[in-house]
Amino acid sequence: MSKDFVKGLTVADGLNGSGLRVLIVHTRWNLPIVEPLVQGAVNTMKSLGVSESDIVIRQVPGSFELPFATQTLLASAKAAGRPFDAAIPIGVLIKGSTMHFEYIADAASHGIMRVGLEAGIPVIFGLLTCLTEDQALERAGVGKGASKGHNHGEDWGMGAVEMSLLAKKGA
Ligand code: RBF
């Protein structure tokens, strides 16, 4: 491992997202943390050439609803002849005092993976599963400390463009 190793995603070079259509589905649970994540994904995709009018944003109540909504919206867009190239379901789960966190995190992550594999479209894992609210804020780039942390939505936006191009290009 190099001395200047920095944990996280290495930026991919030469990504051109022009012409790509991307679906973002986000939760209203933990909205103040979800909103900067959505904004981070949108900003990054636009900086890579994706047109704002090609980014469709829809809401659901909570993370448990993300797989169903993503699957349904991908299918209806395809049926209407305007298929998406990728989807980014975005939600923030924060551990509470019961087992809810574990059940929702497990169901949502497996569901999100399944939707992508079944649709044959890259579906990015835009879920934060945090032990505390502070952890979640830092991972949305709006931390309370001197360093605001890192906005993972930006990585998800870049991932959506990179994976869309990979899927289009094929082997
Ligand atoms: N949804 C989230 O996206 N993040 C959460 O942290 C979250 N915590 C929840 C905690 C409890 C006790 C309950 C009942 C629901 C929670 N949900 C959360 C909502 C869940 O994903 C879903 O919207 C609802 O359970 C309705 O299906």
py3Dmol code that shows the C-alpha trace and the ligand (Angstrom):
import py3Dmol

protein = """\
ATOM      1  CA  MET A   1       0.000   0.000   0.000  1.00  0.00           C
ATOM      2  CA  SER A   2       1.404   3.388  -0.986  1.00  0.00           C
ATOM      3  CA  LYS A   3       2.272   5.963   1.660  1.00  0.00           C
ATOM      4  CA  ASP A   4      -0.338   8.404   0.364  1.00  0.00           C
ATOM      5  CA  PHE A   5      -3.122   5.839   0.234  1.00  0.00           C
ATOM      6  CA  VAL A   6      -6.485   7.521   0.743  1.00  0.00           C
ATOM      7  CA  LYS A   7      -9.465   5.332   1.569  1.00  0.00           C
ATOM      8  CA  GLY A   8     -12.270   5.565  -0.948  1.00  0.00           C
ATOM      9  CA  LEU A   9     -13.016   5.618  -4.640  1.00  0.00           C
ATOM     10  CA  THR A  10     -10.289   6.430  -7.155  1.00  0.00           C
ATOM     11  CA  VAL A  11     -11.577   8.862  -9.770  1.00  0.00           C
ATOM     12  CA  ALA A  12     -12.125   7.262 -13.180  1.00  0.00           C
ATOM     13  CA  ASP A  13     -10.701   9.166 -16.141  1.00  0.00           C
ATOM     14  CA  GLY A  14     -12.403  10.042 -19.402  1.00  0.00           C
ATOM     15  CA  LEU A  15     -16.019   9.414 -18.433  1.00  0.00           C
ATOM     16  CA  ASN A  16     -18.490  11.038 -20.819  1.00  0.00           C
ATOM     17  CA  GLY A  17     -22.047  10.753 -19.586  1.00  0.00           C
ATOM     18  CA  SER A  18     -23.708  12.772 -22.324  1.00  0.00           C
ATOM     19  CA  GLY A  19     -26.910  11.090 -23.534  1.00  0.00           C
ATOM     20  CA  LEU A  20     -27.240   8.860 -20.458  1.00  0.00           C
ATOM     21  CA  ARG A  21     -30.570   8.712 -18.598  1.00  0.00           C
ATOM     22  CA  VAL A  22     -30.357   8.084 -14.886  1.00  0.00           C
ATOM     23  CA  LEU A  23     -33.067   7.432 -12.300  1.00  0.00           C
ATOM     24  CA  ILE A  24     -32.593   8.602  -8.725  1.00  0.00           C
ATOM     25  CA  VAL A  25     -35.055   7.285  -6.133  1.00  0.00           C
ATOM     26  CA  HIS A  26     -34.551   8.730  -2.661  1.00  0.00           C
ATOM     27  CA  THR A  27     -36.184   8.370   0.733  1.00  0.00           C
ATOM     28  CA  ARG A  28     -37.892  11.027   2.828  1.00  0.00           C
ATOM     29  CA  TRP A  29     -36.608   9.283   5.956  1.00  0.00           C
ATOM     30  CA  ASN A  30     -33.585  11.255   7.181  1.00  0.00           C
ATOM     31  CA  LEU A  31     -34.169  13.818   4.422  1.00  0.00           C
ATOM     32  CA  PRO A  32     -31.664  16.452   5.674  1.00  0.00           C
ATOM     33  CA  ILE A  33     -28.912  13.855   5.136  1.00  0.00           C
ATOM     34  CA  VAL A  34     -30.440  12.359   2.002  1.00  0.00           C
ATOM     35  CA  GLU A  35     -30.755  15.718   0.213  1.00  0.00           C
ATOM     36  CA  PRO A  36     -27.003  16.503   0.072  1.00  0.00           C
ATOM     37  CA  LEU A  37     -26.369  12.941  -1.122  1.00  0.00           C
ATOM     38  CA  VAL A  38     -28.857  13.413  -3.973  1.00  0.00           C
ATOM     39  CA  GLN A  39     -27.304  16.794  -4.776  1.00  0.00           C
ATOM     40  CA  GLY A  40     -23.812  15.271  -4.769  1.00  0.00           C
ATOM     41  CA  ALA A  41     -24.880  12.563  -7.218  1.00  0.00           C
ATOM     42  CA  VAL A  42     -26.616  15.084  -9.499  1.00  0.00           C
ATOM     43  CA  ASN A  43     -23.698  17.550  -9.476  1.00  0.00           C
ATOM     44  CA  THR A  44     -21.159  14.843 -10.307  1.00  0.00           C
ATOM     45  CA  MET A  45     -23.248  13.392 -13.117  1.00  0.00           C
ATOM     46  CA  LYS A  46     -23.766  16.865 -14.604  1.00  0.00           C
ATOM     47  CA  SER A  47     -20.019  17.534 -14.370  1.00  0.00           C
ATOM     48  CA  LEU A  48     -19.513  14.328 -16.379  1.00  0.00           C
ATOM     49  CA  GLY A  49     -21.855  15.493 -19.148  1.00  0.00           C
ATOM     50  CA  VAL A  50     -25.213  14.033 -18.088  1.00  0.00           C
ATOM     51  CA  SER A  51     -27.952  16.507 -18.935  1.00  0.00           C
ATOM     52  CA  GLU A  52     -30.133  17.677 -16.019  1.00  0.00           C
ATOM     53  CA  SER A  53     -33.231  16.794 -18.052  1.00  0.00           C
ATOM     54  CA  ASP A  54     -31.973  13.190 -18.281  1.00  0.00           C
ATOM     55  CA  ILE A  55     -31.850  12.824 -14.486  1.00  0.00           C
ATOM     56  CA  VAL A  56     -35.254  11.818 -13.132  1.00  0.00           C
ATOM     57  CA  ILE A  57     -35.741  12.113  -9.365  1.00  0.00           C
ATOM     58  CA  ARG A  58     -38.532  10.312  -7.462  1.00  0.00           C
ATOM     59  CA  GLN A  59     -39.250   9.936  -3.721  1.00  0.00           C
ATOM     60  CA  VAL A  60     -40.334   7.068  -1.484  1.00  0.00           C
ATOM     61  CA  PRO A  61     -41.037   6.992   2.268  1.00  0.00           C
ATOM     62  CA  GLY A  62     -38.120   4.879   3.498  1.00  0.00           C
ATOM     63  CA  SER A  63     -35.264   2.620   2.464  1.00  0.00           C
ATOM     64  CA  PHE A  64     -37.419  -0.504   2.614  1.00  0.00           C
ATOM     65  CA  GLU A  65     -39.408   0.911  -0.334  1.00  0.00           C
ATOM     66  CA  LEU A  66     -36.340   1.596  -2.513  1.00  0.00           C
ATOM     67  CA  PRO A  67     -36.086  -1.790  -4.312  1.00  0.00           C
ATOM     68  CA  PHE A  68     -39.780  -1.909  -5.259  1.00  0.00           C
ATOM     69  CA  ALA A  69     -39.862   1.688  -6.450  1.00  0.00           C
ATOM     70  CA  THR A  70     -36.644   1.326  -8.431  1.00  0.00           C
ATOM     71  CA  GLN A  71     -37.830  -1.867 -10.099  1.00  0.00           C
ATOM     72  CA  THR A  72     -41.247  -0.417 -10.950  1.00  0.00           C
ATOM     73  CA  LEU A  73     -39.902   2.862 -12.325  1.00  0.00           C
ATOM     74  CA  LEU A  74     -37.213   1.116 -14.399  1.00  0.00           C
ATOM     75  CA  ALA A  75     -39.867  -1.173 -15.890  1.00  0.00           C
ATOM     76  CA  SER A  76     -42.372   1.589 -16.666  1.00  0.00           C
ATOM     77  CA  ALA A  77     -39.726   3.763 -18.324  1.00  0.00           C
ATOM     78  CA  LYS A  78     -38.618   0.806 -20.445  1.00  0.00           C
ATOM     79  CA  ALA A  79     -42.224   0.046 -21.436  1.00  0.00           C
ATOM     80  CA  ALA A  80     -42.677   3.699 -22.418  1.00  0.00           C
ATOM     81  CA  GLY A  81     -39.645   3.495 -24.729  1.00  0.00           C
ATOM     82  CA  ARG A  82     -37.495   5.814 -22.575  1.00  0.00           C
ATOM     83  CA  PRO A  83     -35.319   3.313 -20.676  1.00  0.00           C
ATOM     84  CA  PHE A  84     -32.868   4.386 -18.002  1.00  0.00           C
ATOM     85  CA  ASP A  85     -29.185   3.505 -18.305  1.00  0.00           C
ATOM     86  CA  ALA A  86     -28.705   3.343 -14.532  1.00  0.00           C
ATOM     87  CA  ALA A  87     -30.484   3.891 -11.246  1.00  0.00           C
ATOM     88  CA  ILE A  88     -29.315   5.260  -7.920  1.00  0.00           C
ATOM     89  CA  PRO A  89     -31.575   4.383  -4.991  1.00  0.00           C
ATOM     90  CA  ILE A  90     -30.549   6.687  -2.115  1.00  0.00           C
ATOM     91  CA  GLY A  91     -31.391   6.226   1.563  1.00  0.00           C
ATOM     92  CA  VAL A  92     -29.885   6.672   5.017  1.00  0.00           C
ATOM     93  CA  LEU A  93     -30.382   4.096   7.741  1.00  0.00           C
ATOM     94  CA  ILE A  94     -29.376   5.049  11.261  1.00  0.00           C
ATOM     95  CA  LYS A  95     -29.237   2.372  13.934  1.00  0.00           C
ATOM     96  CA  GLY A  96     -31.856   2.708  16.665  1.00  0.00           C
ATOM     97  CA  SER A  97     -32.567   0.753  19.814  1.00  0.00           C
ATOM     98  CA  THR A  98     -34.500  -2.090  18.165  1.00  0.00           C
ATOM     99  CA  MET A  99     -33.716  -4.602  15.415  1.00  0.00           C
ATOM    100  CA  HIS A 100     -35.400  -2.500  12.692  1.00  0.00           C
ATOM    101  CA  PHE A 101     -32.096  -1.211  11.329  1.00  0.00           C
ATOM    102  CA  GLU A 102     -30.763  -4.694  10.721  1.00  0.00           C
ATOM    103  CA  TYR A 103     -33.928  -5.942   9.001  1.00  0.00           C
ATOM    104  CA  ILE A 104     -34.326  -2.894   6.741  1.00  0.00           C
ATOM    105  CA  ALA A 105     -30.607  -2.733   5.875  1.00  0.00           C
ATOM    106  CA  ASP A 106     -30.578  -6.426   4.977  1.00  0.00           C
ATOM    107  CA  ALA A 107     -33.795  -6.331   2.933  1.00  0.00           C
ATOM    108  CA  ALA A 108     -32.936  -3.090   1.135  1.00  0.00           C
ATOM    109  CA  SER A 109     -29.393  -4.122   0.218  1.00  0.00           C
ATOM    110  CA  HIS A 110     -30.414  -7.512  -1.113  1.00  0.00           C
ATOM    111  CA  GLY A 111     -33.388  -5.953  -2.905  1.00  0.00           C
ATOM    112  CA  ILE A 112     -31.276  -3.258  -4.546  1.00  0.00           C
ATOM    113  CA  MET A 113     -28.765  -5.812  -5.815  1.00  0.00           C
ATOM    114  CA  ARG A 114     -31.571  -8.031  -7.136  1.00  0.00           C
ATOM    115  CA  VAL A 115     -33.261  -5.183  -9.012  1.00  0.00           C
ATOM    116  CA  GLY A 116     -30.061  -4.421 -10.907  1.00  0.00           C
ATOM    117  CA  LEU A 117     -29.305  -8.023 -11.778  1.00  0.00           C
ATOM    118  CA  GLU A 118     -32.876  -8.715 -12.878  1.00  0.00           C
ATOM    119  CA  ALA A 119     -33.212  -5.521 -14.931  1.00  0.00           C
ATOM    120  CA  GLY A 120     -29.739  -5.919 -16.472  1.00  0.00           C
ATOM    121  CA  ILE A 121     -29.086  -2.265 -15.633  1.00  0.00           C
ATOM    122  CA  PRO A 122     -26.482  -0.906 -13.223  1.00  0.00           C
ATOM    123  CA  VAL A 123     -28.185  -0.112  -9.929  1.00  0.00           C
ATOM    124  CA  ILE A 124     -25.818   1.685  -7.579  1.00  0.00           C
ATOM    125  CA  PHE A 125     -25.807   0.963  -3.836  1.00  0.00           C
ATOM    126  CA  GLY A 126     -26.793   4.400  -2.571  1.00  0.00           C
ATOM    127  CA  LEU A 127     -27.491   3.350   0.972  1.00  0.00           C
ATOM    128  CA  LEU A 128     -25.687   4.586   4.066  1.00  0.00           C
ATOM    129  CA  THR A 129     -26.008   2.223   7.028  1.00  0.00           C
ATOM    130  CA  CYS A 130     -24.654   4.162   9.987  1.00  0.00           C
ATOM    131  CA  LEU A 131     -24.409   3.565  13.693  1.00  0.00           C
ATOM    132  CA  THR A 132     -24.913   7.258  14.553  1.00  0.00           C
ATOM    133  CA  GLU A 133     -26.356  10.386  13.011  1.00  0.00           C
ATOM    134  CA  ASP A 134     -22.899  12.001  13.083  1.00  0.00           C
ATOM    135  CA  GLN A 135     -21.476   9.162  10.982  1.00  0.00           C
ATOM    136  CA  ALA A 136     -24.239   9.678   8.431  1.00  0.00           C
ATOM    137  CA  LEU A 137     -23.735  13.466   8.307  1.00  0.00           C
ATOM    138  CA  GLU A 138     -20.001  12.984   7.664  1.00  0.00           C
ATOM    139  CA  ARG A 139     -20.679  10.546   4.852  1.00  0.00           C
ATOM    140  CA  ALA A 140     -23.017  13.054   3.224  1.00  0.00           C
ATOM    141  CA  GLY A 141     -20.342  15.769   3.417  1.00  0.00           C
ATOM    142  CA  VAL A 142     -22.284  17.782   6.006  1.00  0.00           C
ATOM    143  CA  GLY A 143     -20.483  16.669   9.187  1.00  0.00           C
ATOM    144  CA  LYS A 144     -20.467  18.858  12.280  1.00  0.00           C
ATOM    145  CA  GLY A 145     -16.671  18.786  12.732  1.00  0.00           C
ATOM    146  CA  ALA A 146     -13.966  20.978  11.164  1.00  0.00           C
ATOM    147  CA  SER A 147     -13.863  18.508   8.288  1.00  0.00           C
ATOM    148  CA  LYS A 148     -17.349  18.137   6.859  1.00  0.00           C
ATOM    149  CA  GLY A 149     -16.479  14.616   5.700  1.00  0.00           C
ATOM    150  CA  HIS A 150     -17.003  13.219   2.236  1.00  0.00           C
ATOM    151  CA  ASN A 151     -20.197  13.221   0.187  1.00  0.00           C
ATOM    152  CA  HIS A 152     -20.671   9.645  -0.999  1.00  0.00           C
ATOM    153  CA  GLY A 153     -23.420  10.810  -3.351  1.00  0.00           C
ATOM    154  CA  GLU A 154     -20.637  12.122  -5.582  1.00  0.00           C
ATOM    155  CA  ASP A 155     -19.145   8.624  -5.791  1.00  0.00           C
ATOM    156  CA  TRP A 156     -22.560   7.163  -6.582  1.00  0.00           C
ATOM    157  CA  GLY A 157     -23.038   9.657  -9.425  1.00  0.00           C
ATOM    158  CA  MET A 158     -19.647   8.758 -10.869  1.00  0.00           C
ATOM    159  CA  GLY A 159     -20.400   5.045 -10.396  1.00  0.00           C
ATOM    160  CA  ALA A 160     -23.668   5.381 -12.307  1.00  0.00           C
ATOM    161  CA  VAL A 161     -21.911   6.998 -15.281  1.00  0.00           C
ATOM    162  CA  GLU A 162     -18.997   4.547 -15.238  1.00  0.00           C
ATOM    163  CA  MET A 163     -21.237   1.489 -14.979  1.00  0.00           C
ATOM    164  CA  SER A 164     -23.668   2.746 -17.646  1.00  0.00           C
ATOM    165  CA  LEU A 165     -20.774   3.165 -20.073  1.00  0.00           C
ATOM    166  CA  LEU A 166     -19.418  -0.268 -19.163  1.00  0.00           C
ATOM    167  CA  ALA A 167     -22.840  -1.860 -19.751  1.00  0.00           C
ATOM    168  CA  LYS A 168     -23.242  -0.086 -23.113  1.00  0.00           C
ATOM    169  CA  LYS A 169     -19.746  -0.969 -24.318  1.00  0.00           C
ATOM    170  CA  GLY A 170     -19.881  -4.625 -23.313  1.00  0.00           C
ATOM    171  CA  ALA A 171     -16.889  -6.930 -23.349  1.00  0.00           C
TER     172      ALA A 171
END
"""
ligand_1 = """\
27
RBF
N -36.169 4.186 6.753
C -34.983 4.730 6.415
O -34.747 5.007 5.245
N -34.016 4.954 7.381
C -34.198 4.633 8.679
O -33.292 4.877 9.489
C -35.426 4.037 9.048
N -35.633 3.674 10.334
C -36.831 3.125 10.676
C -37.069 2.753 12.003
C -38.287 2.225 12.382
C -38.507 1.840 13.810
C -39.312 2.071 11.405
C -40.666 1.506 11.787
C -39.099 2.416 10.108
C -37.856 2.958 9.725
N -37.624 3.332 8.389
C -36.414 3.860 8.048
C -38.705 3.282 7.381
C -38.725 1.992 6.551
O -37.664 1.994 5.607
C -40.070 1.896 5.782
O -40.295 3.089 5.081
C -41.246 1.635 6.693
O -40.992 0.545 7.530
C -42.537 1.364 5.887
O -42.355 0.210 5.057
"""
view = py3Dmol.view(width=600, height=400)
view.addModel(protein, "pdb")
view.setStyle({"model": 0}, {"cartoon": {"style": "trace"}})
view.addModel(ligand_1, "xyz")
view.setStyle({"model": 1}, {"stick": {}})
view.zoomTo()
view.show()
